[in-house]
Amino acid sequence: MKKQSGEFLDEIKAIAIANVSYKLRSSSKRETGRRIRSTMAAIAWLMTVSISIVVAQQASPQHSGLVTVRGVVHNSDGRPVGDAVVRLEQKGAPTEETKTDTTGAFVFSVLRTRSYLLSAEKSGLRSRSATVSVVSQGDQQKVDLVLEDTGLAHADSSVASSSSIQTMTLEDKPNFTVAGVTDWTAVGGHGSDSSLRTSEALASETLTLKSAGPEHSAADVTGDASEANRHRLAGELDEKTGDPLAAVHEYQQAVHLDPSEQNYFEWGSELLLHRAVWQAQEVFHKGTEAYPKSARMLTGLGAALFAGARYDEAALRLCSASDLNPADPEPYIFMGKIQIAAPNSLVCVEQKLARFVQEQPENPLANYFYAMVFLKRQQQSEDKQSVQEAERLLTKAVTTDGKCGDAYLQLGILSASEHKFGKAIDFYTKAIEADPQLGEAHYRLGVAYDRIGESAKAKREFQLHDEIKKQQAEAIERQRRQVKQFLVVLPGQPAYSPTP
């Protein structure tokens, strides 16, 4: 076991002092002074070397395994806030504090792999607490925080859910400018790869959401509305032909001319797709104020909030969307996906997914997502009843749809946890038959084969897992480079000028 630096130095001192005591006892009086001086010099040398070793160990990432948590604190207008106090809290441990620099940036280094709460405050304004889940040593987590009015930050969630985002004045002009695009280099929001991939998938799926009712328009159909339609159609064409910068400006102009439900939704979706996360939140929020009965607007807002690591708020918006039309599966599917990817269980989701199963008992996704709620609950606190309920729901999912590979995978994991490796192998095999690109199923099948002594089969599955993982990583990288990231300029910032 590694010793802590303090323990190591204490041992050095104890050894040295014991050595001094022994030498003094065995020395003549004439030699005492000389021995004291030489021994103290040796102690000083030992202490210097020891401190150097400890400092080197602490500074070396390969020894310390430090996890970096960094981010930027913004105000409600999206501007960075300097000199804000940022706190990193963990149950049973002292709270760590730091302050943001002039660019609003902060950074923490933590040793333990577990969940933390991150928050910021300045001048009576506070951010909402963000959960940071540290999965492994050497992680780099990025979480941005937004300062809000104290009353909002501590309001009851049912009240805060309708007013937590400060909105822009779209009647004049937005408080941001999309000034350019860049290759996908650094994504904001949160660092978990699972959460990031989920937010990317939801951004794409948001584009496909359909309006549940007739489009509402605030403009004269023969005047601004028809001109707004022209801009919206031009935006759709620009996006399809690979010019997202022109597309987002067309959508913005369409909203300016006619702030209809469709125009708001198209603009917000375009911003979200190209990772202008905070700006997408603002547009969707304004759209939900104007069209509170639009389920797809609330769903889009939920997806944007999730992309910004505001997990609980995202869940509340999706739950509200499901209440508008309980028979519509889309909000449930979105909340099921964020429930799996989020570090902790989310408010209201369990109740709504239970209703999803009740409304559509033969829907395999309803059974699968509700089963995952029970499995997440069991991870936080061992509960045999939760495992049994999850197994029942997963079995129902694969019974109604034999192509539900994810459900087969979870059934295999449950069987393996009970050391029923033959049964687990059967489930993993069916998961792969349903989805040959399900890399985790190949990996776990390899583990199961290894446990029963089938080393050749295990090796083959591990190789397939590695090949699939590499192919999927390359595919994701291609997709990210195809979907350019918007460069957003906020008020007070210098205008963007592309590098020649």
Residue pairs with C-beta under 8 A, 6 or more apart in sequence:
3 11
5 54
5 57
5 58
8 50
8 53
8 54
9 47
9 50
9 51
9 54
12 46
12 47
12 50
13 43
13 47
16 39
16 42
16 43
16 46
16 47
17 43
19 39
20 36
20 39
20 40
20 43
23 35
23 39
24 32
24 35
24 36
27 35
57 63
57 64
58 64
61 138
64 111
65 111
65 137
65 138
66 109
66 110
66 111
66 137
66 138
67 109
67 110
67 111
67 112
67 113
67 134
67 137
67 138
67 139
67 140
67 141
68 107
68 108
68 109
68 139
68 140
68 141
69 88
69 107
69 108
69 109
69 110
69 116
69 118
69 132
69 134
69 141
69 143
70 105
70 106
70 107
70 108
70 140
70 141
70 142
70 143
71 105
71 106
71 118
71 142
71 143
71 144
71 145
72 80
72 100
72 103
72 104
72 105
72 106
72 144
72 145
73 80
73 81
73 84
73 86
73 100
73 104
73 106
73 120
73 122
73 127
73 144
73 145
73 146
73 147
74 80
74 81
74 104
74 144
74 145
74 146
74 147
74 278
75 81
75 125
75 146
75 147
76 146
76 147
76 148
76 165
76 166
77 166
77 175
77 490
77 491
78 175
78 176
78 278
78 279
78 488
78 490
79 104
79 490
79 491
79 492
80 100
80 103
80 104
80 105
81 100
81 104
81 120
81 122
81 147
82 100
82 101
82 102
82 103
82 104
83 99
83 100
83 122
84 99
84 100
84 104
84 106
84 120
84 121
84 122
84 147
85 97
85 98
85 99
85 120
85 121
85 122
86 97
86 98
86 99
86 100
86 106
86 108
86 118
86 119
86 120
86 145
87 95
87 96
87 97
87 117
87 118
87 119
87 120
87 121
88 95
88 96
88 97
88 98
88 108
88 110
88 116
88 117
88 118
88 132
89 95
89 96
89 116
89 117
89 118
89 119
90 112
90 114
90 115
90 116
90 117
96 108
96 110
98 106
98 107
98 108
99 106
100 106
100 120
106 120
110 116
110 134
112 134
113 134
113 135
113 136
113 137
113 139
114 133
114 134
115 131
115 132
115 133
115 134
115 343
115 344
116 131
116 132
116 134
117 129
117 130
117 131
117 132
118 129
118 130
118 131
118 132
118 143
118 145
119 126
119 127
119 128
119 129
119 130
119 145
120 126
120 127
120 145
120 147
121 127
121 147
122 147
124 150
125 147
125 148
125 149
125 150
125 153
126 147
126 148
126 150
126 153
126 154
127 145
127 146
127 147
127 148
127 153
128 145
128 146
128 148
128 153
128 164
128 310
128 312
128 313
130 143
130 145
130 309
130 310
131 311
131 342
131 343
131 344
132 141
132 143
132 343
133 192
133 343
133 344
134 141
135 192
139 191
140 191
141 190
141 191
141 192
142 187
142 188
142 189
142 190
142 191
143 189
143 190
143 191
143 309
144 188
144 189
144 278
144 308
144 309
146 278
148 164
148 166
152 160
152 163
152 164
153 160
155 163
157 312
157 316
157 347
158 316
160 313
161 313
161 316
161 317
161 320
164 313
165 281
165 282
165 285
166 282
167 282
167 285
167 286
167 289
168 174
168 175
168 176
168 282
168 283
168 286
169 175
170 255
170 256
170 259
170 286
173 256
174 252
174 279
174 282
174 283
175 490
175 491
176 276
176 279
176 282
176 488
176 489
176 490
176 491
177 488
177 489
178 245
178 248
178 249
178 252
178 271
178 276
178 279
178 486
178 487
178 488
178 489
179 487
179 488
179 489
179 495
179 496
180 245
180 486
180 487
180 496
180 498
181 244
181 245
181 274
181 484
181 485
181 486
181 487
182 484
182 485
182 487
183 481
183 484
183 485
184 275
184 480
184 481
184 483
184 484
184 485
185 485
187 196
187 275
187 485
188 275
188 277
188 308
189 195
189 196
189 199
189 277
189 307
189 308
189 309
190 196
190 309
192 341
192 343
194 340
194 341
195 306
195 309
195 341
195 342
195 343
197 341
197 476
198 306
198 337
198 338
198 340
198 341
199 303
199 306
199 307
199 341
200 479
200 480
201 337
202 303
202 306
202 307
202 334
202 337
202 338
203 269
203 272
203 273
203 275
203 303
203 307
204 273
205 303
205 334
206 269
206 272
206 273
206 296
206 299
206 300
206 303
207 269
207 273
209 265
209 296
209 299
209 300
209 330
210 296
211 261
211 262
211 265
211 294
211 296
212 294
212 295
212 296
212 324
212 325
212 328
213 293
215 260
215 261
215 262
216 260
216 261
216 291
217 225
217 258
217 260
218 258
218 259
218 260
219 225
219 228
219 257
219 258
219 259
219 260
224 257
224 258
225 257
225 258
225 260
227 257
227 258
228 253
228 254
228 255
228 257
228 258
228 260
228 263
229 254
229 258
231 250
231 251
231 253
231 254
231 257
232 250
232 251
232 254
232 262
232 263
232 266
234 246
234 247
234 250
235 246
235 247
235 248
235 249
235 250
235 251
235 254
235 266
235 270
236 247
236 266
238 244
238 246
238 247
238 250
239 247
239 270
244 270
244 273
244 274
244 484
244 486
245 486
247 270
248 267
248 270
248 271
248 274
248 486
251 263
251 266
251 267
251 270
252 267
254 263
254 266
254 267
255 263
255 264
255 267
255 283
259 290
261 287
261 290
261 291
261 294
261 297
264 283
264 284
264 286
264 287
264 290
264 291
264 297
265 284
265 287
265 294
265 296
265 297
265 300
267 283
268 280
268 283
268 284
268 287
268 297
268 300
268 301
268 304
269 280
269 300
271 277
271 279
271 280
271 283
271 486
272 280
272 284
272 300
272 303
272 304
272 307
273 483
274 483
274 484
274 485
274 486
275 307
275 485
275 486
276 486
276 488
277 304
277 307
277 308
278 308
279 486
279 488
280 300
280 304
280 307
281 301
281 304
281 305
281 308
284 297
284 300
284 301
284 304
285 301
287 294
287 297
287 300
287 301
288 294
288 297
288 298
288 301
288 317
291 297
293 324
294 324
295 321
295 322
295 324
295 325
295 328
295 330
295 331
296 321
296 330
298 317
298 318
298 320
298 321
298 324
298 331
299 317
299 318
299 321
299 330
299 331
299 334
301 317
302 314
302 315
302 317
302 318
302 321
302 331
302 334
302 335
302 338
303 314
303 334
304 314
305 311
305 313
305 314
305 317
306 314
306 338
306 342
311 338
311 342
311 343
311 344
311 346
312 346
312 347
314 338
314 346
315 335
315 338
315 339
315 342
315 346
315 347
315 348
315 349
316 347
316 348
318 331
318 334
318 335
318 338
318 349
318 352
319 331
319 335
319 348
319 349
319 351
319 352
321 330
321 331
321 334
322 328
322 331
322 332
322 335
322 352
322 355
322 356
326 355
326 359
327 359
327 360
329 356
329 360
329 363
329 365
329 366
331 352
332 352
332 353
332 356
332 365
332 366
332 369
333 365
333 369
335 346
335 349
335 352
335 353
335 369
336 349
336 353
336 356
336 365
336 368
336 369
336 370
336 372
337 369
338 346
339 345
339 346
339 349
339 353
339 369
339 372
339 373
339 376
340 369
340 372
340 376
344 380
345 373
345 376
345 377
345 380
349 373
350 373
353 366
353 369
353 370
353 373
354 370
356 363
356 366
356 369
356 370
357 363
357 366
357 367
357 370
357 393
359 366
360 366
361 367
361 396
362 400
363 400
364 396
364 397
364 398
364 400
364 401
364 404
364 407
365 397
365 404
367 393
367 394
367 396
367 397
367 400
367 407
368 393
368 394
368 397
368 404
368 406
368 407
368 410
370 393
371 389
371 390
371 391
371 393
371 394
371 397
371 407
371 410
372 390
372 410
374 386
374 387
374 389
374 390
374 393
375 386
375 387
375 390
375 410
377 383
377 386
378 386
378 387
378 390
387 414
390 410
390 414
391 411
391 414
394 407
394 410
394 411
394 414
395 411
397 404
397 407
398 404
398 407
398 408
398 411
398 430
402 430
402 434
403 434
403 435
404 434
405 430
405 431
405 432
405 434
405 435
405 438
405 441
406 431
406 435
406 438
408 427
408 428
408 430
408 431
408 434
408 441
409 427
409 428
409 431
409 438
409 440
409 441
409 444
411 427
412 423
412 424
412 425
412 426
412 427
412 428
412 431
412 441
412 444
412 445
412 448
413 424
413 444
415 421
415 423
415 424
415 427
416 424
416 444
416 447
416 448
421 448
421 451
421 452
422 452
424 444
424 448
425 445
425 448
425 449
425 452
428 441
428 442
428 444
428 445
428 448
429 445
431 438
431 441
432 438
432 441
432 442
432 445
435 441
437 468
437 472
439 465
439 468
439 469
439 472
440 465
442 461
442 462
442 464
442 465
442 468
443 461
443 462
443 465
445 461
446 457
446 458
446 459
446 460
446 461
446 462
446 465
447 458
449 455
449 457
449 458
449 461
450 458
487 496
489 495
489 496
